[in-house]
Amino acid sequence: MDLAFTPEEQQFREDMRDWVKTHLPADIAHKVHNALRLSRDDMQRWGKILGQKGWLGYSWPVEFGGPGWSAVQKHLFEEACALAGAPRVLPFGPVMVAPVIMAFGNAEQQQRFLPGIASGDVWWSQGYSEPGSGSDLASLQCKAERQGDTYIVNGQKTWTTLGQYGDWIFCLVRTSHEGKPQAGISFLLIDMKSPGVTVRPIVLLDGGADVNEVWFDNVEVPAHNLIGEENKGWTYAKHLLSHERTNIADVNRSKLELERLKRIAKAEGMYGDLRLRDEIAKLEVDVVALEMLVLRVLSAQKTGKNSLDIAGLLKIRGSEIQQRYAELMMLAAGPFSLPLIQDAMEAGWQGDQAAAGLFGFPGGDVHCAPLASTYFNMRKTTIYGGSNEVQRNIVAQTVLG
């Protein structure tokens, strides 16, 4: 198995790095490099820059308006974006619902929805989890009753990431109670401006409201917004979840954060602490191992071999690494790792400066400001997208039978 890049791939890598460096707005890159909170405008502005180039749907085939890149080229593009400090491409539209529409939607749905996703003009949200249905997603109860050419949707979704910005939401809804729970689920596309849709932000420990509750109260949805066949939504959901769990691993983002961890440790005078250096070294080994695993999958795809379905394994290792670098940043900064207080940040009083005022320490650098916020936020990574405990069961069944 050859994990080395070809000369053509190396040139592609350089071209991508040059393009991203030229087109990525400096203010956005600064926020990403320092883990400062991105606004909707920041995220959508970068998405539209990619959309103008035809690269927001960088994983799409040519027939649907994508660049038709190989798996290796897609990886190298993601690497160039991550290392330059670009925001992550919001996956809900181009990475998650778009492949479902391509694979299972009809021609009218493809023509209607894909252009807005590709351009970055339409913000999509995901409606999967419910208060009593997370890892056990098949137990969902949000129901859609067919009445002529319309579905009437009632119920609730929760943990809807950035749902407060959503234009459309793709939802798993229950359309039948007969047979196994998985057999009565359908896949609906719902306009979030429809009467009866209510979005309620959930304020998290870090002070942000990145996730939301979404309520549906007699929401009327045209039947032609049903993807594929009624009661076949579980099949489409599994197709989507493989994309989600691979995306969560995000090894290129971990490489960026590893370098940030080293910068923080050096700035705080902790890089000479041998025990901390040991932990950073172990983390770096794990990041490299995760990258090698990703490259093995890409190599198998290049040679036409069917690689083991390891989306769950990538999710497990990637999410654990994200939590570990957040913890080590906190350890490196010590008492300067204060919770992010948005009003103070906007006034210029960032992490170390606040600590200097409270404890009499010298300070003033930006790098410690959001560390506690990042730590709190990363606790969710081993839960969302299917908890790691459930993913281990899936991996065990796949490998051992």
C-alpha positions as semicolon CSV with decimal commas, in nm:
position;residue;x (nm);y (nm);z (nm)
1;M;0,000;0,000;0,000
2;D;0,155;0,328;-0,119
3;L;0,069;0,619;0,109
4;A;0,296;0,867;-0,072
5;F;0,147;1,139;-0,290
6;T;0,224;1,139;-0,661
7;P;0,401;1,440;-0,821
8;E;0,064;1,548;-0,963
9;E;-0,094;1,531;-0,618
10;Q;0,194;1,727;-0,467
11;Q;0,142;1,999;-0,729
12;F;-0,232;1,999;-0,655
13;R;-0,149;2,044;-0,286
14;E;0,069;2,348;-0,358
15;D;-0,194;2,497;-0,590
16;M;-0,462;2,459;-0,325
17;R;-0,246;2,616;-0,055
18;D;-0,169;2,914;-0,279
19;W;-0,535;2,961;-0,373
20;V;-0,663;2,944;-0,015
21;K;-0,390;3,180;0,108
22;T;-0,488;3,431;-0,161
23;H;-0,866;3,415;-0,117
24;L;-0,919;3,354;0,256
25;P;-1,010;3,683;0,432
26;A;-0,746;3,770;0,694
27;D;-1,000;3,858;0,964
28;I;-1,160;3,515;0,935
29;A;-0,823;3,336;0,946
30;H;-0,730;3,531;1,260
31;K;-1,047;3,416;1,435
32;V;-0,993;3,052;1,339
33;H;-0,624;3,047;1,440
34;N;-0,716;3,188;1,781
35;A;-1,041;2,991;1,825
36;L;-1,250;3,309;1,843
37;R;-1,620;3,280;1,779
38;L;-1,724;3,299;1,414
39;S;-2,035;3,490;1,315
40;R;-2,288;3,372;1,060
41;D;-2,141;3,626;0,818
42;D;-1,791;3,483;0,867
43;M;-1,902;3,129;0,791
44;Q;-2,127;3,217;0,501
45;R;-1,878;3,463;0,351
46;W;-1,615;3,190;0,318
47;G;-1,876;2,945;0,190
48;K;-1,978;3,186;-0,084
49;I;-1,613;3,242;-0,185
50;L;-1,583;2,866;-0,233
51;G;-1,921;2,859;-0,405
52;Q;-1,812;3,116;-0,664
53;K;-1,520;2,890;-0,751
54;G;-1,744;2,583;-0,759
55;W;-1,565;2,431;-0,462
56;L;-1,821;2,450;-0,181
57;G;-1,940;2,116;-0,311
58;Y;-1,579;2,002;-0,348
59;S;-1,672;1,638;-0,296
60;W;-1,944;1,643;-0,563
61;P;-1,917;1,463;-0,897
62;V;-1,898;1,667;-1,215
63;E;-2,251;1,580;-1,326
64;F;-2,389;1,769;-1,025
65;G;-2,165;2,073;-1,065
66;G;-1,871;1,960;-0,854
67;P;-1,503;1,955;-0,951
68;G;-1,495;1,574;-0,971
69;W;-1,185;1,550;-0,753
70;S;-1,041;1,220;-0,639
71;A;-1,052;1,120;-0,273
72;V;-0,687;1,227;-0,235
73;Q;-0,751;1,567;-0,392
74;K;-1,044;1,624;-0,157
75;H;-0,821;1,540;0,138
76;L;-0,550;1,780;0,018
77;F;-0,805;2,057;-0,030
78;E;-0,933;2,005;0,325
79;E;-0,575;2,012;0,451
80;A;-0,500;2,341;0,272
81;C;-0,813;2,504;0,415
82;A;-0,753;2,381;0,770
83;L;-0,386;2,480;0,790
84;A;-0,459;2,826;0,646
85;G;-0,720;2,891;0,914
86;A;-1,032;2,865;0,701
87;P;-1,362;2,786;0,876
88;R;-1,483;2,431;0,833
89;V;-1,722;2,393;0,546
90;L;-2,060;2,368;0,716
91;P;-2,144;2,007;0,637
92;F;-2,523;2,006;0,659
93;G;-2,581;2,123;0,303
94;P;-2,287;2,021;0,081
95;V;-2,158;1,719;0,275
96;M;-2,474;1,566;0,424
97;V;-2,805;1,641;0,254
98;A;-2,662;1,701;-0,096
99;P;-2,533;1,341;-0,139
100;V;-2,875;1,213;-0,028
101;I;-3,052;1,433;-0,283
102;M;-2,807;1,318;-0,550
103;A;-2,848;0,950;-0,467
104;F;-3,219;0,928;-0,383
105;G;-3,386;1,252;-0,493
106;N;-3,563;1,293;-0,826
107;A;-3,448;1,523;-1,105
108;E;-3,682;1,805;-1,001
109;Q;-3,549;1,798;-0,644
110;Q;-3,189;1,796;-0,765
111;Q;-3,248;2,096;-0,991
112;R;-3,437;2,278;-0,717
113;F;-3,210;2,229;-0,417
114;L;-2,852;2,160;-0,530
115;P;-2,771;2,502;-0,686
116;G;-2,850;2,689;-0,362
117;I;-2,632;2,447;-0,166
118;A;-2,344;2,474;-0,414
119;S;-2,345;2,855;-0,407
120;G;-2,367;2,884;-0,028
121;D;-2,680;3,098;-0,053
122;V;-2,908;2,851;0,132
123;W;-2,827;2,753;0,491
124;W;-2,929;2,397;0,578
125;S;-2,985;2,243;0,921
126;Q;-3,012;1,881;1,035
127;G;-3,323;1,749;1,211
128;Y;-3,231;1,407;1,348
129;S;-3,198;1,393;1,728
130;E;-3,495;1,431;1,961
131;P;-3,511;1,465;2,341
132;G;-3,557;1,089;2,377
133;S;-3,390;0,977;2,055
134;G;-3,018;1,043;2,016
135;S;-2,793;0,744;1,972
136;D;-3,112;0,533;1,952
137;L;-3,229;0,737;1,656
138;A;-3,476;0,473;1,534
139;S;-3,698;0,555;1,834
140;L;-3,776;0,906;1,702
141;Q;-4,136;1,025;1,738
142;C;-4,164;1,348;1,536
143;K;-4,447;1,248;1,304
144;A;-4,564;1,343;0,956
145;E;-4,918;1,253;0,851
146;R;-5,005;1,250;0,483
147;Q;-5,314;1,452;0,391
148;G;-5,351;1,463;0,015
149;D;-5,051;1,640;-0,133
150;T;-4,929;1,763;0,205
151;Y;-4,758;1,622;0,514
152;I;-4,861;1,767;0,852
153;V;-4,556;1,758;1,079
154;N;-4,573;1,769;1,459
155;G;-4,297;1,711;1,710
156;Q;-3,958;1,831;1,823
157;K;-3,594;1,807;1,723
158;T;-3,306;1,903;1,950
159;W;-2,932;1,975;1,941
160;T;-2,986;2,127;1,596
161;T;-2,649;2,286;1,527
162;L;-2,675;2,651;1,413
163;G;-3,045;2,597;1,350
164;Q;-3,109;2,961;1,438
165;Y;-2,959;3,049;1,100
166;G;-3,132;2,778;0,899
167;D;-3,329;2,842;0,581
168;W;-3,416;2,473;0,531
169;I;-3,393;2,163;0,747
170;F;-3,376;1,799;0,644
171;C;-3,568;1,584;0,890
172;L;-3,626;1,225;0,978
173;V;-3,995;1,190;1,061
174;R;-4,218;0,899;1,157
175;T;-4,475;0,814;0,892
176;S;-4,568;0,466;1,017
177;H;-4,573;0,266;1,342
178;E;-4,597;-0,072;1,172
179;G;-4,312;-0,322;1,180
180;K;-3,966;-0,237;1,308
181;P;-3,907;0,122;1,418
182;Q;-3,660;0,175;1,132
183;A;-3,925;0,076;0,879
184;G;-4,157;0,370;0,951
185;I;-3,917;0,663;0,903
186;S;-3,919;0,906;0,610
187;F;-3,683;1,179;0,493
188;L;-3,846;1,524;0,452
189;L;-3,710;1,862;0,343
190;I;-3,879;2,145;0,535
191;D;-3,869;2,519;0,477
192;M;-3,783;2,667;0,819
193;K;-3,983;2,980;0,739
194;S;-4,301;2,771;0,728
195;P;-4,577;2,867;0,976
196;G;-4,553;2,649;1,287
197;V;-4,172;2,616;1,294
198;T;-4,020;2,754;1,615
199;V;-3,645;2,763;1,689
200;R;-3,528;2,802;2,049
201;P;-3,151;2,839;2,109
202;I;-2,993;2,633;2,388
203;V;-2,727;2,832;2,577
204;L;-2,427;2,609;2,649
205;L;-2,157;2,616;2,918
206;D;-1,932;2,825;2,697
207;G;-2,198;3,096;2,673
208;G;-2,277;3,025;2,309
209;A;-2,596;2,898;2,151
210;D;-2,464;2,679;1,873
211;V;-2,741;2,423;1,923
212;N;-3,117;2,463;1,927
213;E;-3,453;2,306;1,987
214;V;-3,678;2,306;1,680
215;W;-4,054;2,264;1,725
216;F;-4,305;2,169;1,456
217;D;-4,668;2,257;1,527
218;N;-4,897;2,145;1,242
219;V;-4,634;2,244;0,985
220;E;-4,754;2,188;0,629
221;V;-4,491;2,036;0,402
222;P;-4,559;1,968;0,032
223;A;-4,544;1,596;-0,042
224;H;-4,299;1,662;-0,325
225;N;-4,042;1,751;-0,054
226;L;-4,026;1,381;0,039
227;I;-3,692;1,230;-0,064
228;G;-3,725;0,888;-0,222
229;E;-4,000;0,659;-0,095
230;E;-4,211;0,694;0,216
231;N;-4,087;0,479;0,509
232;K;-3,745;0,432;0,345
233;G;-3,580;0,723;0,524
234;W;-3,368;0,501;0,749
235;T;-3,179;0,377;0,443
236;Y;-3,110;0,734;0,335
237;A;-3,010;0,833;0,688
238;K;-2,744;0,561;0,703
239;H;-2,603;0,691;0,374
240;L;-2,579;1,037;0,530
241;L;-2,439;0,929;0,867
242;S;-2,132;0,773;0,707
243;H;-2,047;1,119;0,570
244;E;-2,116;1,284;0,907
245;R;-1,897;1,051;1,113
246;T;-1,605;1,071;0,872
247;N;-1,637;1,451;0,874
248;I;-1,631;1,460;1,256
249;A;-1,284;1,298;1,257
250;D;-1,142;1,611;1,085
251;V;-0,775;1,511;1,111
252;N;-0,657;1,824;0,932
253;R;-0,822;2,046;1,195
254;S;-0,647;1,843;1,466
255;K;-0,313;1,910;1,297
256;L;-0,386;2,283;1,311
257;E;-0,488;2,264;1,678
258;L;-0,177;2,061;1,765
259;E;0,039;2,348;1,642
260;R;-0,176;2,591;1,840
261;L;-0,124;2,380;2,151
262;K;0,253;2,403;2,103
263;R;0,230;2,782;2,059
264;I;0,031;2,816;2,381
265;A;0,272;2,596;2,577
266;K;0,569;2,799;2,456
267;A;0,399;3,133;2,520
268;E;0,309;3,027;2,874
269;G;0,660;2,896;2,948
270;M;0,533;2,538;2,981
271;Y;0,703;2,379;2,681
272;G;1,000;2,287;2,896
273;D;0,785;2,084;3,134
274;L;0,877;1,727;3,047
275;R;0,548;1,572;3,157
276;L;0,349;1,818;2,945
277;R;0,589;1,761;2,654
278;D;0,530;1,385;2,688
279;E;0,154;1,436;2,664
280;I;0,192;1,661;2,361
281;A;0,419;1,401;2,197
282;K;0,167;1,122;2,260
283;L;-0,107;1,338;2,113
284;E;0,105;1,409;1,805
285;V;0,164;1,036;1,757
286;D;-0,211;0,977;1,768
287;V;-0,278;1,259;1,521
288;V;-0,024;1,109;1,279
289;A;-0,175;0,762;1,328
290;L;-0,523;0,899;1,251
291;E;-0,386;1,066;0,938
292;M;-0,225;0,739;0,830
293;L;-0,561;0,566;0,877
294;V;-0,727;0,829;0,657
295;L;-0,454;0,789;0,395
296;R;-0,499;0,411;0,399
297;V;-0,865;0,459;0,318
298;L;-0,773;0,700;0,037
299;S;-0,512;0,460;-0,098
300;A;-0,766;0,179;-0,105
301;Q;-1,007;0,402;-0,295
302;K;-0,738;0,495;-0,549
303;T;-0,671;0,131;-0,627
304;G;-1,040;0,043;-0,648
305;K;-1,035;-0,178;-0,342
306;N;-1,326;-0,176;-0,101
307;S;-1,190;-0,053;0,229
308;L;-1,342;-0,157;0,559
309;D;-1,631;0,066;0,660
310;I;-1,449;0,252;0,935
311;A;-1,652;0,573;0,960
312;G;-1,730;0,486;1,323
313;L;-1,364;0,423;1,404
314;L;-1,259;0,755;1,250
315;K;-1,527;0,929;1,456
316;I;-1,410;0,763;1,780
317;R;-1,043;0,848;1,740
318;G;-1,101;1,193;1,593
319;S;-1,339;1,304;1,869
320;E;-1,111;1,174;2,145
321;I;-0,816;1,363;1,997
322;Q;-1,021;1,684;1,989
323;Q;-1,098;1,650;2,358
324;R;-0,735;1,578;2,445
325;Y;-0,589;1,884;2,273
326;A;-0,852;2,103;2,443
327;E;-0,753;1,957;2,782
328;L;-0,381;2,006;2,719
329;M;-0,433;2,368;2,618
330;M;-0,607;2,425;2,950
331;L;-0,319;2,260;3,138
332;A;-0,062;2,468;2,952
333;A;-0,234;2,799;3,027
334;G;-0,334;2,722;3,386
335;P;-0,519;3,009;3,560
336;F;-0,530;3,210;3,236
337;S;-0,782;2,960;3,095
338;L;-1,082;3,166;3,188
339;P;-1,430;3,108;3,046
340;L;-1,499;3,310;2,735
341;I;-1,715;3,612;2,822
342;Q;-1,834;3,757;2,494
343;D;-1,895;4,111;2,623
344;A;-1,545;4,122;2,770
345;M;-1,394;3,985;2,451
346;E;-1,566;4,249;2,241
347;A;-1,440;4,519;2,479
348;G;-1,082;4,396;2,434
349;W;-1,051;4,222;2,770
350;Q;-0,939;3,881;2,658
351;G;-0,843;3,582;2,870
352;D;-0,498;3,674;3,007
353;Q;-0,593;4,039;3,048
354;A;-0,890;3,943;3,263
355;A;-0,670;3,709;3,467
356;A;-0,413;3,986;3,511
357;G;-0,681;4,206;3,662
358;L;-0,817;3,935;3,891
359;F;-0,493;3,776;4,013
360;G;-0,229;4,039;3,950
361;F;-0,054;3,828;3,685
362;P;0,118;3,988;3,386
363;G;-0,062;3,911;3,061
364;G;-0,224;4,047;2,752
365;D;-0,196;3,791;2,473
366;V;-0,499;3,671;2,282
367;H;-0,414;3,302;2,277
368;C;-0,566;3,207;2,614
369;A;-0,896;3,387;2,571
370;P;-1,118;3,103;2,451
371;L;-0,948;2,800;2,607
372;A;-1,215;2,722;2,865
373;S;-1,480;2,780;2,601
374;T;-1,310;2,533;2,366
375;Y;-1,278;2,278;2,647
376;F;-1,646;2,299;2,739
377;N;-1,753;2,283;2,376
378;M;-1,539;1,978;2,296
379;R;-1,709;1,763;2,562
380;K;-1,988;1,703;2,310
381;T;-1,771;1,544;2,040
382;T;-1,781;1,193;2,186
383;I;-2,162;1,210;2,203
384;Y;-2,293;1,372;1,886
385;G;-2,301;1,185;1,557
386;G;-2,366;0,867;1,756
387;S;-2,198;0,827;2,096
388;N;-1,854;0,662;2,099
389;E;-1,987;0,374;2,309
390;V;-2,241;0,291;2,037
391;Q;-1,978;0,339;1,766
392;R;-1,750;0,085;1,937
393;N;-2,031;-0,170;1,924
394;I;-2,081;-0,101;1,553
395;V;-1,708;-0,133;1,481
396;A;-1,692;-0,457;1,679
397;Q;-1,983;-0,604;1,486
398;T;-1,830;-0,495;1,153
399;V;-1,488;-0,642;1,230
400;L;-1,581;-0,948;1,435
401;G;-1,926;-1,025;1,294
